[in-house]
Amino acid sequence: MTVPEGLKGLEPLRQTIARHGLDARKALGQHFLLDPAITARITSLAGDLAGQHIVEVGPGPGGLTRALLDSDAATITAVEVDTRAVAIITELAALMPDRLQVVEADAMRRDLTTLCPAPRQIIANLPYNVGTPLLVGWLRQASAWSRLTLMFQQEVAERICAAPGSDHYGRLGVLAQWTCRCGMLMHIPPGAFSPPPKVHSAVVGLIPHARQPDATLFRAMEQITAAAFGQRRKMLRGALKSVGGEALLTEAGIDGSRRAETLDITEFDRLARLHARRTAAPA
């Protein structure tokens, strides 16, 4: 692809970072990804971006932002809470104002679906300290997104993609796989970042299923999985006592002596639907 005119002659990212005095802050979970080959690879993993409106969360100095601008994406909206990074991305937006807009906001407190029209995607190197709660929030509105391509700590990525019975299988994996088709796309070593984190990272792709739960059913699934995995060493009849216990399990046709990590997504779906129906029924 031909480099867009506005991106020609850009200074190296390290020079931009030095000019703005942008040191990575632990409190913000910042680890900057500067290698253009890796950011280009992440962008390509998101599939054909032609006509897509992209939301990037936590762009930092703009390494991934540059790669997104070098793609066929219709627009990119960069959401950044760090005022120092906002200044850098604003400089970049001034070069391509028709394609890049900057929103200074905390993504935890902002409905990102309001920032751009459909079809929309999220592509982001997420801050490590808020990656999981951000994802759960986006799963609640999965029907609004055509795809999510997200970088997490590798341990979190493994939890998202984990199969029943595995060590990493838990609440996050159930919620993610219930609403999306999930896959591990890329592993990234600590040395690719500045400063290097103490852990490896991985990129996960999530493609929302055509049919999505409504808000009531999603809330029921959150309650079921929180109870089941909150006491995962217990048998389900004990772990699920607060949400129906043995009676709920019997109605779902699930043996109460089993433990949460042995249930597949279909069985959790059955429990959530029964729980939603029970809680909605008049007393």
C-alpha positions as CSV (number, residue, x, y, z in Angstrom):
1,M,0.0,0.0,0.0
2,T,1.2,3.5,-0.8
3,V,2.1,5.5,2.3
4,P,-0.4,8.3,2.7
5,E,0.9,11.8,1.9
6,G,0.4,13.0,5.4
7,L,2.6,10.3,6.9
8,K,5.6,10.9,4.7
9,G,8.6,12.4,6.4
10,L,7.4,11.7,10.0
11,E,10.1,11.7,12.6
12,P,10.9,8.4,14.3
13,L,8.7,7.6,17.3
14,R,11.6,7.6,19.7
15,Q,12.4,11.2,18.6
16,T,8.7,12.2,19.1
17,I,8.7,10.6,22.6
18,A,11.9,12.5,23.6
19,R,10.6,15.8,22.2
20,H,7.4,15.5,24.3
21,G,9.1,14.0,27.4
22,L,6.7,11.1,27.3
23,D,7.9,8.6,29.8
24,A,5.8,5.5,30.3
25,R,3.9,5.6,33.6
26,K,3.3,2.5,35.6
27,A,0.1,4.0,37.0
28,L,-1.4,4.1,33.5
29,G,-0.2,0.6,32.6
30,Q,1.9,2.1,29.8
31,H,4.4,0.1,27.7
32,F,5.0,1.7,24.3
33,L,5.1,-0.5,21.1
34,L,7.5,1.2,18.7
35,D,8.4,-1.4,16.1
36,P,6.6,-0.5,12.9
37,A,6.8,-4.1,11.6
38,I,4.9,-5.3,14.7
39,T,2.3,-2.5,14.6
40,A,1.8,-3.2,10.8
41,R,1.3,-6.9,11.6
42,I,-1.3,-6.2,14.3
43,T,-3.2,-4.0,11.9
44,S,-3.2,-6.7,9.2
45,L,-4.5,-9.2,11.7
46,A,-7.7,-7.2,12.0
47,G,-8.6,-8.2,8.4
48,D,-9.8,-6.0,5.6
49,L,-10.3,-2.5,7.1
50,A,-11.7,-0.9,4.0
51,G,-14.8,1.1,5.0
52,Q,-14.3,0.3,8.7
53,H,-14.3,2.9,11.4
54,I,-11.6,2.1,14.0
55,V,-11.4,3.0,17.7
56,E,-8.0,2.8,19.2
57,V,-7.8,2.9,23.0
58,G,-4.6,4.1,24.6
59,P,-2.5,5.1,21.5
60,G,0.3,6.5,23.6
61,P,2.9,8.0,21.2
62,G,1.0,6.7,18.2
63,G,2.9,3.7,16.9
64,L,-0.2,1.6,16.2
65,T,-2.0,4.8,15.1
66,R,0.5,5.3,12.4
67,A,0.0,1.8,11.2
68,L,-3.8,2.2,11.2
69,L,-3.5,5.4,9.2
70,D,-1.4,3.4,6.7
71,S,-4.2,0.9,6.3
72,D,-7.5,1.2,4.3
73,A,-9.5,2.1,7.4
74,A,-12.1,4.8,6.7
75,T,-11.4,6.7,10.0
76,I,-9.5,6.2,13.2
77,T,-10.6,7.6,16.6
78,A,-7.9,7.6,19.2
79,V,-9.1,7.6,22.8
80,E,-6.4,8.7,25.2
81,V,-6.5,9.7,28.9
82,D,-2.9,10.9,29.2
83,T,-2.7,14.5,28.3
84,R,0.9,14.2,27.2
85,A,0.0,11.5,24.7
86,V,-3.0,13.5,23.5
87,A,-0.6,16.2,22.4
88,I,1.4,13.8,20.3
89,I,-1.7,12.2,18.6
90,T,-3.2,15.7,18.1
91,E,0.0,16.6,16.0
92,L,-0.6,13.4,14.0
93,A,-4.3,14.3,13.5
94,A,-3.4,17.7,12.2
95,L,-1.6,15.9,9.3
96,M,-4.7,13.8,8.4
97,P,-7.7,15.6,9.9
98,D,-10.2,13.8,7.6
99,R,-9.2,10.3,8.9
100,L,-7.9,10.8,12.5
101,Q,-9.7,12.3,15.5
102,V,-8.5,12.5,19.1
103,V,-10.8,12.1,22.1
104,E,-9.3,12.9,25.4
105,A,-11.2,10.6,27.7
106,D,-11.1,7.6,30.0
107,A,-12.2,4.7,28.0
108,M,-13.6,3.0,31.1
109,R,-16.1,5.9,31.4
110,R,-17.0,6.5,27.8
111,D,-19.4,4.6,25.5
112,L,-17.1,4.1,22.5
113,T,-19.9,3.2,20.2
114,T,-21.0,6.8,20.1
115,L,-17.6,8.0,18.7
116,C,-18.0,6.7,15.1
117,P,-20.6,5.1,12.8
118,A,-20.8,1.4,12.0
119,P,-19.2,-0.8,10.8
120,R,-16.7,-0.2,13.6
121,Q,-13.9,-2.1,15.2
122,I,-11.6,-1.7,18.2
123,I,-7.9,-2.2,17.6
124,A,-5.7,-1.5,20.5
125,N,-2.6,-2.2,22.6
126,L,-4.6,-2.0,25.9
127,P,-3.1,-0.6,29.1
128,Y,-2.4,-3.7,31.2
129,N,-4.1,-2.4,34.3
130,V,-7.5,-2.0,32.7
131,G,-7.6,-4.5,29.9
132,T,-9.9,-7.0,31.5
133,P,-12.6,-4.6,32.7
134,L,-12.5,-2.8,29.3
135,L,-13.1,-6.0,27.5
136,V,-16.0,-7.1,29.7
137,G,-17.7,-3.7,29.1
138,W,-17.3,-4.1,25.3
139,L,-18.6,-7.7,25.4
140,R,-21.8,-6.3,26.9
141,Q,-22.3,-4.4,23.6
142,A,-20.7,-6.9,21.3
143,S,-23.3,-6.5,18.6
144,A,-22.1,-2.9,18.0
145,W,-18.7,-4.1,16.9
146,S,-17.7,-6.1,13.8
147,R,-14.4,-7.2,15.3
148,L,-12.0,-6.5,18.2
149,T,-8.3,-7.0,17.8
150,L,-6.7,-6.4,21.2
151,M,-3.4,-6.8,22.9
152,F,-3.2,-8.1,26.5
153,Q,-0.8,-9.6,28.9
154,Q,-0.3,-13.2,27.6
155,E,-1.9,-14.7,30.7
156,V,-5.1,-12.6,30.1
157,A,-5.1,-13.6,26.5
158,E,-4.9,-17.3,27.4
159,R,-7.8,-16.8,29.8
160,I,-9.9,-15.3,27.0
161,C,-9.2,-18.3,24.7
162,A,-9.1,-21.1,27.2
163,A,-11.0,-24.3,26.7
164,P,-13.1,-26.0,29.4
165,G,-11.0,-28.1,31.8
166,S,-7.8,-26.1,31.2
167,D,-6.0,-24.2,33.9
168,H,-6.8,-20.8,32.4
169,Y,-10.5,-21.4,31.8
170,G,-12.7,-19.1,33.9
171,R,-15.2,-16.4,34.0
172,L,-13.5,-14.2,31.4
173,G,-13.2,-17.0,28.9
174,V,-16.9,-17.9,29.3
175,L,-18.1,-14.4,28.7
176,A,-15.8,-13.8,25.7
177,Q,-16.5,-17.1,24.0
178,W,-20.2,-16.9,24.7
179,T,-20.4,-13.6,22.8
180,C,-17.6,-14.0,20.3
181,R,-15.4,-16.3,18.3
182,C,-12.0,-15.9,20.0
183,G,-8.5,-16.7,18.7
184,M,-4.9,-16.1,19.7
185,L,-3.4,-14.2,16.8
186,M,0.2,-13.2,17.8
187,H,2.7,-13.5,20.7
188,I,4.9,-10.5,21.4
189,P,8.0,-10.7,23.6
190,P,8.8,-8.1,26.3
191,G,11.7,-6.7,24.4
192,A,9.4,-5.3,21.7
193,F,8.2,-2.6,24.2
194,S,9.6,0.5,25.8
195,P,10.0,0.0,28.6
196,P,9.9,-3.8,28.5
197,P,7.1,-5.3,30.7
198,K,7.9,-8.2,33.0
199,V,5.6,-10.5,31.0
200,H,4.9,-11.6,27.5
201,S,2.0,-10.1,25.5
202,A,-0.4,-11.5,23.0
203,V,-3.0,-10.3,20.5
204,V,-6.4,-11.8,20.6
205,G,-9.1,-11.5,17.9
206,L,-12.7,-11.5,18.8
207,I,-15.5,-11.7,16.2
208,P,-19.0,-11.2,17.7
209,H,-21.5,-13.9,17.1
210,A,-24.5,-12.9,14.9
211,R,-26.9,-13.4,17.8
212,Q,-26.1,-11.6,21.1
213,P,-27.7,-11.8,24.6
214,D,-29.8,-8.9,25.7
215,A,-28.8,-6.9,28.8
216,T,-30.8,-9.0,31.2
217,L,-29.3,-12.3,30.0
218,F,-25.8,-10.9,30.0
219,R,-26.3,-9.8,33.6
220,A,-27.5,-13.3,34.5
221,M,-24.4,-14.8,32.9
222,E,-22.2,-12.4,34.8
223,Q,-23.9,-13.5,38.1
224,I,-23.7,-17.2,37.2
225,T,-20.0,-17.1,36.3
226,A,-19.1,-14.9,39.2
227,A,-20.6,-17.4,41.6
228,A,-19.3,-20.5,39.8
229,F,-15.7,-19.3,39.5
230,G,-15.6,-17.2,42.7
231,Q,-15.5,-20.5,44.6
232,R,-14.1,-22.8,41.9
233,R,-12.8,-25.4,44.3
234,K,-16.3,-26.0,45.5
235,M,-18.8,-28.3,43.8
236,L,-21.4,-26.4,41.8
237,R,-24.2,-27.1,44.2
238,G,-22.3,-25.1,46.8
239,A,-20.7,-22.5,44.6
240,L,-24.1,-21.6,42.9
241,K,-26.1,-21.5,46.2
242,S,-26.7,-17.8,45.9
243,V,-28.2,-18.0,42.4
244,G,-30.3,-21.1,42.8
245,G,-28.0,-23.9,43.7
246,E,-29.2,-27.5,43.4
247,A,-32.6,-26.5,42.1
248,L,-31.1,-24.5,39.3
249,L,-28.7,-27.3,38.4
250,T,-31.4,-29.9,38.4
251,E,-33.6,-27.9,36.1
252,A,-30.5,-27.4,33.8
253,G,-29.7,-31.1,33.9
254,I,-26.3,-30.5,35.3
255,D,-24.7,-32.7,38.1
256,G,-24.2,-30.6,41.2
257,S,-21.1,-32.4,42.1
258,R,-19.2,-31.0,39.1
259,R,-17.0,-28.0,39.3
260,A,-17.2,-24.8,37.2
261,E,-14.1,-25.5,35.0
262,T,-15.8,-28.6,33.6
263,L,-18.8,-26.8,32.2
264,D,-18.7,-25.8,28.5
265,I,-20.2,-22.6,27.1
266,T,-23.5,-24.3,26.2
267,E,-24.0,-25.5,29.8
268,F,-23.3,-22.0,31.1
269,D,-25.7,-20.6,28.6
270,R,-28.4,-22.9,29.9
271,L,-27.8,-21.9,33.5
272,A,-27.8,-18.2,32.6
273,R,-31.1,-18.4,30.7
274,L,-32.8,-20.3,33.5
275,H,-31.4,-17.8,36.1
276,A,-32.6,-14.9,34.0
277,R,-36.1,-16.5,33.7
278,R,-36.3,-17.2,37.4
279,T,-35.2,-13.7,38.4
280,A,-37.6,-12.1,36.0
281,A,-40.6,-14.2,37.2
282,P,-43.0,-12.4,39.5
283,A,-42.7,-13.5,43.2
